Amino acid sequence: MLMAHPAVLRDLIGQYETLRALNAQDGGEEAQRRLADVSYTLCVVTGPRDADAALIAARHQLPGARVTDDSVLTAPTAPLA
């Protein structure tokens, strides 16, 4: 499987987080289009079809990523017996 260069991943993560922090989804047409483009690109380079899952996958592909990164999002909801 092809892997995106870490610099590309860092750039995409930064763009996505900035656009989300600026509430681009509620902004003008240009901001919404840019958020959609970055989300799509994250999905293409990481595999998932969901932007949030793609963001997590991108973070895990960066050098030095730990297996436990973003674990709160995938933790089981019920205690194991």
N, CA, C and O atoms as a GROMACS GRO file, in nm:
protein
  324
    1MET      N    1   0.084  -0.118   0.000
    1MET     CA    2   0.000   0.000   0.000
    1MET      C    3   0.088   0.124   0.000
    1MET      O    4   0.187   0.131   0.073
    2LEU      N    5   0.053   0.221  -0.080
    2LEU     CA    6   0.127   0.346  -0.084
    2LEU      C    7   0.097   0.429   0.040
    2LEU      O    8  -0.016   0.429   0.090
    3MET      N    9   0.198   0.499   0.089
    3MET     CA   10   0.181   0.583   0.207
    3MET      C   11   0.220   0.726   0.169
    3MET      O   12   0.318   0.749   0.098
    4ALA      N   13   0.142   0.821   0.216
    4ALA     CA   14   0.172   0.961   0.191
    4ALA      C   15   0.295   1.001   0.272
    4ALA      O   16   0.321   0.948   0.380
    5HIS      N   17   0.371   1.095   0.217
    5HIS     CA   18   0.489   1.146   0.285
    5HIS      C   19   0.445   1.217   0.414
    5HIS      O   20   0.343   1.285   0.414
    6PRO      N   21   0.521   1.201   0.522
    6PRO     CA   22   0.484   1.265   0.648
    6PRO      C   23   0.463   1.417   0.637
    6PRO      O   24   0.376   1.472   0.705
    7ALA      N   25   0.539   1.483   0.554
    7ALA     CA   26   0.521   1.629   0.537
    7ALA      C   27   0.385   1.660   0.476
    7ALA      O   28   0.321   1.758   0.514
    8VAL      N   29   0.340   1.577   0.383
    8VAL     CA   30   0.208   1.595   0.322
    8VAL      C   31   0.100   1.572   0.426
    8VAL      O   32   0.004   1.648   0.435
    9LEU      N   33   0.116   1.467   0.505
    9LEU     CA   34   0.018   1.438   0.610
    9LEU      C   35   0.010   1.551   0.711
    9LEU      O   36  -0.100   1.594   0.748
   10ARG      N   37   0.125   1.601   0.756
   10ARG     CA   38   0.126   1.712   0.852
   10ARG      C   39   0.055   1.834   0.796
   10ARG      O   40  -0.021   1.901   0.866
   11ASP      N   41   0.081   1.864   0.668
   11ASP     CA   42   0.017   1.979   0.604
   11ASP      C   43  -0.135   1.961   0.597
   11ASP      O   44  -0.210   2.053   0.629
   12LEU      N   45  -0.180   1.844   0.556
   12LEU     CA   46  -0.324   1.818   0.547
   12LEU      C   47  -0.390   1.823   0.685
   12LEU      O   48  -0.499   1.879   0.700
   13ILE      N   49  -0.324   1.764   0.785
   13ILE     CA   50  -0.378   1.768   0.921
   13ILE      C   51  -0.390   1.913   0.967
   13ILE      O   52  -0.492   1.952   1.024
   14GLY      N   53  -0.287   1.992   0.943
   14GLY     CA   54  -0.288   2.132   0.983
   14GLY      C   55  -0.398   2.211   0.914
   14GLY      O   56  -0.469   2.289   0.978
   15GLN      N   57  -0.414   2.191   0.784
   15GLN     CA   58  -0.520   2.260   0.710
   15GLN      C   59  -0.658   2.220   0.762
   15GLN      O   60  -0.743   2.306   0.785
   16TYR      N   61  -0.677   2.091   0.781
   16TYR     CA   62  -0.807   2.042   0.828
   16TYR      C   63  -0.840   2.100   0.965
   16TYR      O   64  -0.950   2.152   0.986
   17GLU      N   65  -0.745   2.092   1.057
   17GLU     CA   66  -0.769   2.142   1.193
   17GLU      C   67  -0.794   2.292   1.193
   17GLU      O   68  -0.878   2.340   1.268
   18THR      N   69  -0.722   2.366   1.110
   18THR     CA   70  -0.742   2.511   1.102
   18THR      C   71  -0.880   2.543   1.048
   18THR      O   72  -0.951   2.628   1.103
   19LEU      N   73  -0.919   2.476   0.941
   19LEU     CA   74  -1.051   2.501   0.883
   19LEU      C   75  -1.162   2.464   0.980
   19LEU      O   76  -1.262   2.535   0.989
   20ARG      N   77  -1.146   2.354   1.052
   20ARG     CA   78  -1.248   2.315   1.150
   20ARG      C   79  -1.253   2.415   1.266
   20ARG      O   80  -1.361   2.449   1.313
   21ALA      N   81  -1.137   2.463   1.310
   21ALA     CA   82  -1.132   2.560   1.419
   21ALA      C   83  -1.200   2.691   1.379
   21ALA      O   84  -1.256   2.761   1.463
   22LEU      N   85  -1.193   2.723   1.251
   22LEU     CA   86  -1.256   2.845   1.201
   22LEU      C   87  -1.402   2.822   1.161
   22LEU      O   88  -1.466   2.911   1.106
   23ASN      N   89  -1.453   2.702   1.190
   23ASN     CA   90  -1.591   2.666   1.154
   23ASN      C   91  -1.618   2.688   1.006
   23ASN      O   92  -1.720   2.747   0.968
   24ALA      N   93  -1.529   2.639   0.923
   24ALA     CA   94  -1.541   2.656   0.779
   24ALA      C   95  -1.670   2.595   0.725
   24ALA      O   96  -1.724   2.642   0.625
   25GLN      N   97  -1.719   2.489   0.791
   25GLN     CA   98  -1.842   2.425   0.743
   25GLN      C   99  -1.960   2.521   0.751
   25GLN      O  100  -2.059   2.503   0.679
   26ASP      N  101  -1.952   2.623   0.838
   26ASP     CA  102  -2.059   2.722   0.851
   26ASP      C  103  -2.023   2.853   0.782
   26ASP      O  104  -2.099   2.950   0.789
   27GLY      N  105  -1.910   2.856   0.716
   27GLY     CA  106  -1.861   2.979   0.655
   27GLY      C  107  -1.910   2.996   0.512
   27GLY      O  108  -2.010   2.938   0.470
   28GLY      N  109  -1.837   3.076   0.440
   28GLY     CA  110  -1.872   3.105   0.302
   28GLY      C  111  -1.847   2.986   0.210
   28GLY      O  112  -1.794   2.883   0.251
   29GLU      N  113  -1.887   3.004   0.087
   29GLU     CA  114  -1.875   2.896  -0.012
   29GLU      C  115  -1.730   2.852  -0.031
   29GLU      O  116  -1.703   2.733  -0.042
   30GLU      N  117  -1.637   2.947  -0.036
   30GLU     CA  118  -1.496   2.914  -0.056
   30GLU      C  119  -1.440   2.833   0.061
   30GLU      O  120  -1.368   2.735   0.040
   31ALA      N  121  -1.475   2.872   0.184
   31ALA     CA  122  -1.428   2.799   0.303
   31ALA      C  123  -1.486   2.659   0.306
   31ALA      O  124  -1.416   2.563   0.338
   32GLN      N  125  -1.612   2.645   0.273
   32GLN     CA  126  -1.675   2.513   0.271
   32GLN      C  127  -1.612   2.424   0.164
   32GLN      O  128  -1.589   2.305   0.187
   33ARG      N  129  -1.583   2.482   0.048
   33ARG     CA  130  -1.521   2.405  -0.060
   33ARG      C  131  -1.381   2.360  -0.020
   33ARG      O  132  -1.341   2.247  -0.047
   34ARG      N  133  -1.306   2.449   0.046
   34ARG     CA  134  -1.170   2.414   0.088
   34ARG      C  135  -1.172   2.303   0.192
   34ARG      O  136  -1.090   2.211   0.186
   35LEU      N  137  -1.265   2.310   0.288
   35LEU     CA  138  -1.278   2.205   0.389
   35LEU      C  139  -1.315   2.072   0.322
   35LEU      O  140  -1.261   1.967   0.358
   36ALA      N  141  -1.406   2.077   0.227
   36ALA     CA  142  -1.445   1.955   0.155
   36ALA      C  143  -1.326   1.897   0.078
   36ALA      O  144  -1.307   1.775   0.076
   37ASP      N  145  -1.247   1.983   0.015
   37ASP     CA  146  -1.130   1.938  -0.061
   37ASP      C  147  -1.025   1.872   0.030
   37ASP      O  148  -0.972   1.766  -0.002
   38VAL      N  149  -0.996   1.937   0.143
   38VAL     CA  150  -0.897   1.883   0.235
   38VAL      C  151  -0.947   1.752   0.296
   38VAL      O  152  -0.870   1.658   0.311
   39SER      N  153  -1.075   1.747   0.331
   39SER     CA  154  -1.134   1.624   0.386
   39SER      C  155  -1.123   1.511   0.284
   39SER      O  156  -1.085   1.399   0.320
   40TYR      N  157  -1.157   1.539   0.160
   40TYR     CA  158  -1.150   1.438   0.054
   40TYR      C  159  -1.006   1.389   0.036
   40TYR      O  160  -0.982   1.269   0.025
   41THR      N  161  -0.911   1.482   0.034
   41THR     CA  162  -0.772   1.444   0.015
   41THR      C  163  -0.722   1.359   0.131
   41THR      O  164  -0.650   1.262   0.110
   42LEU      N  165  -0.759   1.396   0.253
   42LEU     CA  166  -0.722   1.313   0.369
   42LEU      C  167  -0.776   1.171   0.352
   42LEU      O  168  -0.706   1.074   0.380
   43CYS      N  169  -0.899   1.160   0.308
   43CYS     CA  170  -0.959   1.028   0.287
   43CYS      C  171  -0.885   0.949   0.180
   43CYS      O  172  -0.862   0.829   0.195
   44VAL      N  173  -0.849   1.015   0.072
   44VAL     CA  174  -0.780   0.947  -0.038
   44VAL      C  175  -0.644   0.896   0.005
   44VAL      O  176  -0.607   0.783  -0.027
   45VAL      N  177  -0.568   0.978   0.078
   45VAL     CA  178  -0.431   0.938   0.112
   45VAL      C  179  -0.423   0.843   0.231
   45VAL      O  180  -0.318   0.782   0.254
   46THR      N  181  -0.533   0.828   0.308
   46THR     CA  182  -0.528   0.739   0.423
   46THR      C  183  -0.619   0.617   0.412
   46THR      O  184  -0.594   0.516   0.478
   47GLY      N  185  -0.724   0.624   0.330
   47GLY     CA  186  -0.810   0.508   0.310
   47GLY      C  187  -0.952   0.520   0.362
   47GLY      O  188  -1.044   0.484   0.289
   48PRO      N  189  -0.976   0.568   0.484
   48PRO     CA  190  -1.114   0.577   0.533
   48PRO      C  191  -1.200   0.671   0.448
   48PRO      O  192  -1.148   0.761   0.382
   49ARG      N  193  -1.330   0.650   0.451
   49ARG     CA  194  -1.422   0.734   0.376
   49ARG      C  195  -1.480   0.847   0.460
   49ARG      O  196  -1.551   0.934   0.408
   50ASP      N  197  -1.449   0.847   0.589
   50ASP     CA  198  -1.497   0.948   0.682
   50ASP      C  199  -1.381   1.039   0.718
   50ASP      O  200  -1.272   0.991   0.748
   51ALA      N  201  -1.402   1.171   0.715
   51ALA     CA  202  -1.294   1.267   0.739
   51ALA      C  203  -1.235   1.252   0.879
   51ALA      O  204  -1.113   1.262   0.895
   52ASP      N  205  -1.318   1.229   0.979
   52ASP     CA  206  -1.265   1.214   1.116
   52ASP      C  207  -1.178   1.088   1.127
   52ASP      O  208  -1.073   1.091   1.191
   53ALA      N  209  -1.222   0.980   1.066
   53ALA     CA  210  -1.142   0.856   1.067
   53ALA      C  211  -1.014   0.875   0.987
   53ALA      O  212  -0.909   0.822   1.025
   54ALA      N  213  -1.021   0.949   0.879
   54ALA     CA  214  -0.902   0.978   0.798
   54ALA      C  215  -0.802   1.061   0.876
   54ALA      O  216  -0.681   1.042   0.864
   55LEU      N  217  -0.852   1.154   0.956
   55LEU     CA  218  -0.764   1.237   1.039
   55LEU      C  219  -0.690   1.150   1.140
   55LEU      O  220  -0.569   1.166   1.159
   56ILE      N  221  -0.761   1.058   1.203
   56ILE     CA  222  -0.697   0.967   1.298
   56ILE      C  223  -0.594   0.880   1.227
   56ILE      O  224  -0.483   0.860   1.277
   57ALA      N  225  -0.631   0.827   1.110
   57ALA     CA  226  -0.539   0.743   1.033
   57ALA      C  227  -0.414   0.821   0.994
   57ALA      O  228  -0.304   0.768   1.001
   58ALA      N  229  -0.431   0.947   0.955
   58ALA     CA  230  -0.317   1.031   0.917
   58ALA      C  231  -0.223   1.050   1.035
   58ALA      O  232  -0.102   1.042   1.021
   59ARG      N  233  -0.281   1.076   1.152
   59ARG     CA  234  -0.198   1.094   1.272
   59ARG      C  235  -0.121   0.966   1.305
   59ARG      O  236  -0.005   0.972   1.348
   60HIS      N  237  -0.184   0.851   1.286
   60HIS     CA  238  -0.118   0.724   1.315
   60HIS      C  239  -0.007   0.693   1.216
   60HIS      O  240   0.084   0.616   1.247
   61GLN      N  241  -0.013   0.750   1.098
   61GLN     CA  242   0.090   0.724   0.997
   61GLN      C  243   0.212   0.812   1.014
   61GLN      O  244   0.315   0.788   0.949
   62LEU      N  245   0.204   0.913   1.098
   62LEU     CA  246   0.318   1.001   1.120
   62LEU      C  247   0.426   0.930   1.200
   62LEU      O  248   0.396   0.848   1.287
   63PRO      N  249   0.552   0.961   1.170
   63PRO     CA  250   0.661   0.901   1.248
   63PRO      C  251   0.645   0.936   1.396
   63PRO      O  252   0.614   1.049   1.431
   64GLY      N  253   0.666   0.836   1.482
   64GLY     CA  254   0.657   0.858   1.625
   64GLY      C  255   0.518   0.843   1.682
   64GLY      O  256   0.499   0.860   1.803
   65ALA      N  257   0.419   0.813   1.599
   65ALA     CA  258   0.282   0.795   1.649
   65ALA      C  259   0.277   0.674   1.740
   65ALA      O  260   0.344   0.574   1.716
   66ARG      N  261   0.199   0.686   1.844
   66ARG     CA  262   0.182   0.575   1.938
   66ARG      C  263   0.049   0.506   1.910
   66ARG      O  264  -0.044   0.567   1.859
   67VAL      N  265   0.044   0.381   1.942
   67VAL     CA  266  -0.078   0.302   1.920
   67VAL      C  267  -0.194   0.362   1.999
   67VAL      O  268  -0.309   0.352   1.956
   68THR      N  269  -0.166   0.423   2.112
   68THR     CA  270  -0.273   0.476   2.198
   68THR      C  271  -0.322   0.613   2.156
   68THR      O  272  -0.418   0.663   2.216
   69ASP      N  273  -0.263   0.677   2.056
   69ASP     CA  274  -0.311   0.806   2.011
   69ASP      C  275  -0.457   0.795   1.969
   69ASP      O  276  -0.494   0.700   1.900
   70ASP      N  277  -0.541   0.891   2.009
   70ASP     CA  278  -0.682   0.896   1.977
   70ASP      C  279  -0.760   0.777   2.032
   70ASP      O  280  -0.869   0.746   1.983
   71SER      N  281  -0.707   0.710   2.133
   71SER     CA  282  -0.773   0.591   2.186
   71SER      C  283  -0.906   0.622   2.250
   71SER      O  284  -0.992   0.534   2.260
   72VAL      N  285  -0.927   0.746   2.295
   72VAL     CA  286  -1.054   0.782   2.355
   72VAL      C  287  -1.168   0.764   2.255
   72VAL      O  288  -1.280   0.731   2.293
   73LEU      N  289  -1.138   0.785   2.129
   73LEU     CA  290  -1.241   0.774   2.026
   73LEU      C  291  -1.279   0.630   1.998
   73LEU      O  292  -1.388   0.604   1.946
   74THR      N  293  -1.193   0.536   2.033
   74THR     CA  294  -1.220   0.395   2.001
   74THR      C  295  -1.233   0.310   2.125
   74THR      O  296  -1.240   0.187   2.115
   75ALA      N  297  -1.238   0.371   2.243
   75ALA     CA  298  -1.247   0.293   2.367
   75ALA      C  299  -1.382   0.225   2.375
   75ALA      O  300  -1.483   0.281   2.331
   76PRO      N  301  -1.386   0.104   2.432
   76PRO     CA  302  -1.515   0.036   2.447
   76PRO      C  303  -1.607   0.115   2.540
   76PRO      O  304  -1.560   0.181   2.633
   77THR      N  305  -1.737   0.108   2.513
   77THR     CA  306  -1.832   0.185   2.592
   77THR      C  307  -1.875   0.112   2.719
   77THR      O  308  -1.922   0.175   2.813
   78ALA      N  309  -1.859  -0.018   2.724
   78ALA     CA  310  -1.896  -0.096   2.842
   78ALA      C  311  -1.772  -0.163   2.898
   78ALA      O  312  -1.684  -0.202   2.821
   79PRO      N  313  -1.763  -0.178   3.029
   79PRO     CA  314  -1.647  -0.247   3.086
   79PRO      C  315  -1.644  -0.393   3.043
   79PRO      O  316  -1.748  -0.457   3.026
   80LEU      N  317  -1.525  -0.443   3.026
   80LEU     CA  318  -1.509  -0.584   2.989
   80LEU      C  319  -1.525  -0.671   3.112
   80LEU      O  320  -1.476  -0.636   3.220
   81ALA      N  321  -1.592  -0.782   3.098
   81ALA     CA  322  -1.615  -0.872   3.212
   81ALA      C  323  -1.506  -0.972   3.226
   81ALA      O  324  -1.509  -1.055   3.317
   0.00000   0.00000   0.00000
